Each structure stands twice: as C-alpha cells, then as structure tokens.
C-alpha cells in the first residue's frame, strides 16, 4: 500500500470533518493546507498536525510533496480551484457538486483526462458500508425489478441571508447543497432520467430553498425526490421493486441501517455501522484507485457526474436560477 500526501483547500466545517476522516487512514497523511488567510491556515495546521501551512492556494499547488488536493470551498470556487490544481499536476477530490453546471464539469473532466490525473466528485455516501449491503441485495434479486425511489434530504437552516446556503454570490440554494444527494442516489439505481419535472420555491435572496422533483426513466421507473432549507425531514430513502422494498435509514449522507421488506413480510433489519465519521471511505477509495493507476472510480465515474449536473441544470433552468459566474 502506498502512502499519499493530501493537500487541503478549504478549512471550514466540511474541511475539518474530512481531515478527521483522513486521520483514521494509515495510507493518508495531511501534508499541507492552503487558505486565503495565514492565520486560518496555521490554526487548521495546528489542530490536525499538518506539516505545511500556506496563505495561498497557489503555494499549496506548488508543493511538490502534495499528491492529492481535496477541495472544500463554496461551490462557486470549485471550477477555478480544481482547474488550477489539475494544471499543477495534482490529483483532485472535490466536494459535491463538482461545479455550478454541466458545462464547467465537462471542462474539468476533459482537462483531467488529458493530463491523466485522477478527478472525482466527493459523493462520500457511495463508499460507505451501507452501499455494499444494498448492492448485494440487488444482485441477489431480492427486490425484483426496480420501479420507484422516494428520497428527501432537508434541514431547517436558522441562519441569515448572508450565509453560504442562501447567498447567491456563493452559489447558495437547496438544490446544489442538498438536492445533489437524492439525485445522485436516483442516478445510482436508475441512471440518467428521460424526463424531469420540478418545482422550486425561491427565497428572498433569489436562490432555491425548497425543490420537489419527479424523474422518469426509460425503464418505466420513477423517482420522487425533495430537498429544502425550510423544513426537517427523516432524510431516509425508500427503494421499491416488484418483489418488495427497502428503506435506507440514518440520513442519505451516512446511512446506519437498511430495512428490507419482501412480499409484505416483516422487515429484515441489517445494520450498516461506519467507523470514524465515514468521510474516510471516499478518501480511501481515491487512494485505492491511485494504487491501481486509475484516474476515475467506477462507482462515481465522471460521465455520471456530468449527467447529474445536467439534471440540476434543467431544474435550475426551469426556475430561472442563474449565478453571477453564469451571467
């Protein structure tokens, strides 16, 4: 097993969670952190025992010892940050959504493939223990033909309009921040939708704070999805098939157990416990691919990331949501 030096871009809440996950991996070393503030970089470095702290991202990219860049900046900075990291010859794991829109995503994918560098959207829940359980159930045909998915990821955010989640200048909105999870789950099970019907509620800052979606597929399957900053939900998902259904518990971002209902029977509950804070699974997946010399992961391929972005583009287009970088 090789050991990899990680460089951190983004020292906020998510960046700290990811650092915690990295610390649980033998193959990972947090070598450097870059921030727009030296004080912030130093604080992060002290907290996580990081060797190098830089007051600019450019200095981080120039560090020859950094193998992989992890990006956890606000959404509207992803495109330029990932572009610069790839051009510096670094492999990249970027928080979801990869970019603001499908056009930007295509640019990054083209660049990564041309430079033969690893790039992936950090859809961390795909690499957690719950998925291998569900995959085995589906391989064993326990649900029969898949017909419908119902999923919602919603939290009430009691913050002001300047907060990232509501700030148009930072590509705020429920869809990019939360809706990408149920959309990616539907993509995992059904592929690309043939038709998308959506309804968005816009808040006073001009971004979406509630989105309802119905997706239709060529197989005849459907998905009923939702996300919101205005209410709390159970944040579970239910996948229905011709033989039964299963419920994925414990938030879509980090499921803790699966309940399988076959032909109307009592549920079979399967625990899917995770270690650390579950962020380490996606980091390990990146390093596994690099060990193999691969520049994409088959469980989160770049073409699928583009398809998910295309679906979100359709939804935002119907609602008239345009960010400053797109004007």
C-alpha positions as CSV (number, residue, x, y, z in Angstrom):
1,X,0.0,0.0,0.0
2,X,1.4,3.4,-1.0
3,X,1.1,6.4,1.3
4,X,-0.3,9.6,-0.1
5,X,0.2,13.2,0.9
6,X,-3.0,15.3,0.9
7,X,-3.3,19.0,0.4
8,X,-6.4,20.7,1.9
9,X,-8.2,23.6,0.2
10,X,-11.0,24.8,2.5
11,X,-10.7,25.0,6.3
12,X,-14.4,25.3,7.2
13,X,-16.8,22.8,8.7
14,X,-16.6,20.2,5.9
15,X,-12.9,20.5,5.6
16,X,-12.5,19.8,9.3
17,X,-14.7,16.7,9.0
18,X,-12.7,15.4,6.1
19,X,-9.5,16.0,8.0
20,X,-10.9,13.9,10.9
21,X,-11.7,11.1,8.5
22,X,-8.2,11.3,6.9
23,X,-6.6,10.9,10.3
24,X,-8.1,7.5,10.6
25,X,-6.4,6.1,7.5
26,X,-2.9,4.6,7.6
27,X,-2.2,5.5,3.9
28,X,-3.2,9.1,4.2
29,X,-1.0,12.0,5.5
30,X,-2.3,15.6,5.7
31,X,0.8,17.2,4.4
32,X,-0.3,20.7,3.7
33,X,-3.2,23.2,3.9
34,X,-3.9,26.3,1.9
35,X,-6.1,29.2,2.9
36,X,-6.6,32.8,1.9
37,X,-5.5,33.7,5.5
38,X,-2.2,32.7,7.1
39,X,-3.9,32.7,10.5
40,X,-6.6,30.3,9.3
41,X,-4.1,28.0,7.7
42,X,-1.9,28.0,10.8
43,X,-4.9,27.3,13.0
44,X,-6.0,24.3,10.8
45,X,-2.5,23.0,10.7
46,X,-2.1,23.1,14.4
47,X,-5.4,21.4,15.0
48,X,-4.7,18.5,12.6
49,X,-0.9,18.3,12.9
50,X,-0.3,19.4,9.3
51,X,3.3,19.9,8.2
52,X,2.9,22.9,5.9
53,X,0.5,25.8,6.0
54,X,0.2,28.3,3.1
55,X,-1.5,31.6,2.8
56,X,-2.5,31.0,-0.8
57,X,-3.7,28.1,-2.8
58,X,-1.0,28.6,-5.4
59,X,1.7,27.9,-2.8
60,X,-0.1,24.7,-1.9
61,X,-0.3,23.6,-5.6
62,X,3.4,24.3,-6.0
63,X,4.3,22.0,-3.1
64,X,6.0,19.0,-4.9
65,X,5.2,16.7,-2.0
66,X,1.5,17.0,-2.3
67,X,-0.1,14.1,-4.2
68,X,-3.9,14.8,-3.9
69,X,-5.8,18.0,-3.4
70,X,-9.0,18.0,-1.5
71,X,-11.4,20.9,-2.3
72,X,-14.0,22.0,0.2
73,X,-14.6,25.6,-0.8
74,X,-18.0,27.1,-1.6
75,X,-19.5,25.8,-4.8
76,X,-18.7,28.8,-7.0
77,X,-15.0,28.4,-6.3
78,X,-14.8,24.7,-7.3
79,X,-14.2,25.3,-11.0
80,X,-11.2,27.6,-10.8
81,X,-9.7,25.7,-7.8
82,X,-9.9,22.3,-9.5
83,X,-8.6,23.8,-12.8
84,X,-5.6,25.3,-11.0
85,X,-4.9,22.1,-9.1
86,X,-5.1,19.9,-12.2
87,X,-2.9,22.3,-14.2
88,X,-0.4,22.0,-11.3
89,X,-0.3,18.2,-11.9
90,X,-2.3,17.2,-8.8
91,X,-4.9,14.6,-8.4
92,X,-8.2,16.1,-7.1
93,X,-11.1,15.1,-4.9
94,X,-13.7,17.9,-4.9
95,X,-16.7,18.3,-2.7
96,X,-20.1,18.0,-4.4
97,X,-21.4,19.4,-6.6
98,X,-18.2,19.3,-8.7
99,X,-19.1,22.6,-10.4
100,X,-22.0,25.0,-10.8
101,X,-23.2,23.5,-14.1
102,X,-22.6,20.7,-16.6
103,X,-20.5,22.9,-18.9
104,X,-18.0,23.6,-16.2
105,X,-18.0,19.9,-15.3
106,X,-17.2,18.9,-18.9
107,X,-14.3,21.3,-19.0
108,X,-12.8,19.8,-15.8
109,X,-13.3,16.2,-17.0
110,X,-11.7,17.0,-20.3
111,X,-8.7,18.6,-18.5
112,X,-8.3,15.7,-16.0
113,X,-8.4,13.1,-18.8
114,X,-6.0,15.0,-21.0
115,X,-3.5,15.3,-18.1
116,X,-4.2,11.7,-17.0
117,X,-4.9,12.8,-13.4
118,X,-7.5,11.5,-11.0
119,X,-10.6,13.5,-10.5
120,X,-13.8,12.7,-8.6
121,X,-16.9,14.3,-7.1
122,X,-16.7,13.5,-3.4
123,X,-20.1,11.7,-3.2
124,X,-18.9,10.2,0.1
125,X,-22.0,8.2,0.9
126,X,-21.5,5.8,-2.1
127,X,-18.4,4.4,-0.5
128,X,-19.8,3.7,3.0
129,X,-20.8,0.2,4.3
130,X,-24.5,0.6,3.5
131,X,-23.9,0.5,-0.2
132,X,-22.2,-2.9,-0.4
133,X,-25.2,-4.3,1.5
134,X,-27.8,-2.8,-0.9
135,X,-25.7,-3.8,-3.9
136,X,-25.7,-7.5,-2.7
137,X,-29.4,-7.4,-2.1
138,X,-30.0,-6.1,-5.6
139,X,-27.5,-8.6,-7.1
140,X,-29.5,-11.4,-5.3
141,X,-32.7,-10.0,-6.9
142,X,-34.3,-9.6,-3.5
143,X,-36.3,-6.6,-4.8
144,X,-37.0,-7.8,-8.3
145,X,-37.4,-5.1,-11.0
146,X,-36.7,-1.6,-9.6
147,X,-39.6,0.6,-10.0
148,X,-39.6,3.7,-7.7
149,X,-37.3,5.7,-5.4
150,X,-38.5,8.2,-2.8
151,X,-35.9,10.3,-1.1
152,X,-35.7,13.6,0.7
153,X,-32.8,15.5,2.3
154,X,-33.9,18.5,4.2
155,X,-32.7,20.6,7.1
156,X,-34.1,23.9,8.5
157,X,-31.3,26.4,8.5
158,X,-31.8,29.2,11.0
159,X,-29.1,31.5,9.6
160,X,-29.2,34.9,7.9
161,X,-29.3,35.7,4.2
162,X,-25.6,36.2,4.1
163,X,-24.9,32.6,5.0
164,X,-23.5,30.4,2.2
165,X,-26.7,28.3,1.9
166,X,-28.7,31.4,1.0
167,X,-26.0,33.6,-0.7
168,X,-26.3,33.8,-4.4
169,X,-22.8,35.1,-4.6
170,X,-21.6,31.8,-3.2
171,X,-23.9,29.6,-5.3
172,X,-26.3,29.0,-2.5
173,X,-29.5,27.1,-2.6
174,X,-31.0,23.8,-1.5
175,X,-30.5,22.0,-4.9
176,X,-26.7,22.3,-5.2
177,X,-26.2,21.8,-1.4
178,X,-28.7,19.1,-0.6
179,X,-30.6,18.0,-3.7
180,X,-27.5,16.6,-5.3
181,X,-27.6,13.7,-2.8
182,X,-31.1,12.3,-3.7
183,X,-30.4,13.0,-7.4
184,X,-27.1,11.0,-7.2
185,X,-29.0,8.2,-5.4
186,X,-31.5,8.0,-8.2
187,X,-28.7,8.1,-10.7
188,X,-27.0,5.2,-8.9
189,X,-30.1,3.0,-9.1
190,X,-31.7,4.1,-12.4
191,X,-29.2,6.0,-14.5
192,X,-30.0,9.2,-16.4
193,X,-33.7,10.3,-16.4
194,X,-35.6,10.6,-19.6
195,X,-37.8,13.4,-18.2
196,X,-37.5,15.8,-15.3
197,X,-40.4,17.7,-13.7
198,X,-39.6,20.1,-10.9
199,X,-41.0,22.8,-8.7
200,X,-38.7,25.3,-6.9
201,X,-39.5,27.8,-4.2
202,X,-37.2,30.8,-4.2
203,X,-36.3,32.7,-1.1
204,X,-35.7,36.5,-0.8
205,X,-32.1,36.2,-1.9
206,X,-33.1,34.7,-5.2
207,X,-31.9,31.1,-4.7
208,X,-34.0,28.0,-4.1
209,X,-34.8,27.0,-0.6
210,X,-37.1,24.1,-1.5
211,X,-37.2,21.8,-4.5
212,X,-39.6,19.0,-5.4
213,X,-38.6,16.7,-8.3
214,X,-40.2,13.8,-10.3
215,X,-37.9,11.9,-12.5
216,X,-39.0,9.4,-15.2
217,X,-36.8,6.7,-16.8
218,X,-36.9,4.8,-20.0
219,X,-37.4,1.6,-18.0
220,X,-40.7,2.9,-16.7
221,X,-39.2,3.6,-13.2
222,X,-39.8,6.8,-11.4
223,X,-38.2,8.8,-8.6
224,X,-39.8,11.3,-6.3
225,X,-37.2,13.5,-4.7
226,X,-37.0,16.5,-2.5
227,X,-34.7,18.9,-0.7
228,X,-35.2,22.0,1.4
229,X,-33.6,24.5,3.8
230,X,-37.1,25.3,5.2
231,X,-38.1,22.1,7.0
232,X,-36.7,19.0,8.6
233,X,-37.3,15.5,7.2
234,X,-36.4,12.0,8.2
235,X,-33.8,12.1,5.5
236,X,-34.4,8.5,4.6
237,X,-34.9,6.9,1.2
238,X,-37.1,4.0,0.1
239,X,-36.4,1.9,-3.0
240,X,-39.3,-0.1,-4.4
241,X,-39.2,-3.1,-6.6
242,X,-41.6,-5.7,-7.9
243,X,-40.8,-8.1,-5.0
244,X,-40.6,-5.7,-2.1
245,X,-38.9,-2.6,-0.9
246,X,-36.0,-1.4,1.3
247,X,-35.6,1.6,3.4
248,X,-32.3,3.3,3.8
249,X,-32.1,4.9,7.3
250,X,-29.9,7.4,9.1
251,X,-29.7,10.3,6.6
252,X,-28.9,9.9,3.0
253,X,-25.4,11.2,3.6
254,X,-24.5,8.5,6.2
255,X,-27.0,5.6,6.4
256,X,-26.8,3.5,9.5
257,X,-29.0,0.6,8.7
258,X,-31.2,-1.0,6.0
259,X,-34.7,-2.5,6.4
260,X,-35.7,-5.0,3.8
261,X,-39.4,-5.7,3.2
262,X,-40.1,-8.8,1.0
263,X,-43.6,-9.5,-0.3
264,X,-45.3,-7.7,2.5
265,X,-43.4,-9.6,5.2
266,X,-41.9,-8.1,8.4
267,X,-38.7,-6.2,7.8
268,X,-35.3,-7.7,7.9
269,X,-33.1,-5.1,9.6
270,X,-29.4,-5.0,8.5
271,X,-27.1,-2.8,10.5
272,X,-24.5,-0.9,8.4
273,X,-22.3,0.7,11.0
274,X,-19.4,3.0,10.0
275,X,-16.1,3.8,11.6
276,X,-14.7,7.3,12.4
277,X,-17.0,9.9,10.8
278,X,-17.4,8.0,7.5
279,X,-15.6,10.6,5.4
280,X,-12.5,8.4,5.3
281,X,-14.2,5.8,2.9
282,X,-14.2,8.2,-0.1
283,X,-10.6,9.2,0.7
284,X,-9.6,5.5,0.8
285,X,-11.4,4.9,-2.5
286,X,-9.3,7.6,-4.2
287,X,-6.1,6.1,-2.9
288,X,-7.1,2.6,-4.0
289,X,-7.6,3.9,-7.5
290,X,-4.2,5.6,-7.5
291,X,-2.6,2.4,-6.3
292,X,-4.1,0.7,-9.4
293,X,-3.0,3.6,-11.7
294,X,-6.7,4.5,-12.4
295,X,-7.8,8.1,-12.9
296,X,-11.5,7.5,-12.4
297,X,-13.5,5.5,-9.9
298,X,-16.1,3.1,-11.4
299,X,-18.5,3.8,-8.5
300,X,-18.5,7.5,-9.2
301,X,-17.5,7.9,-12.8
302,X,-17.0,11.4,-14.3
303,X,-19.6,10.8,-17.0
304,X,-22.2,10.2,-14.4
305,X,-21.2,13.4,-12.5
306,X,-21.8,15.3,-15.7
307,X,-25.2,13.7,-16.1
308,X,-26.2,14.6,-12.6
309,X,-25.1,18.2,-13.3
310,X,-27.2,18.2,-16.5
311,X,-30.3,17.2,-14.5
312,X,-29.6,20.1,-12.0
313,X,-29.1,22.5,-14.9
314,X,-32.6,21.5,-16.2
315,X,-34.1,22.1,-12.7
316,X,-32.4,25.5,-12.3
317,X,-33.3,26.5,-15.8
318,X,-37.0,25.9,-15.2
319,X,-36.8,28.0,-12.0
320,X,-34.7,30.8,-13.6
321,X,-31.8,30.4,-11.1
322,X,-28.6,31.8,-12.6
323,X,-25.4,32.5,-10.6
324,X,-23.2,35.5,-11.2
325,X,-20.5,33.4,-12.8
326,X,-23.1,32.2,-15.4
327,X,-24.4,35.7,-16.4
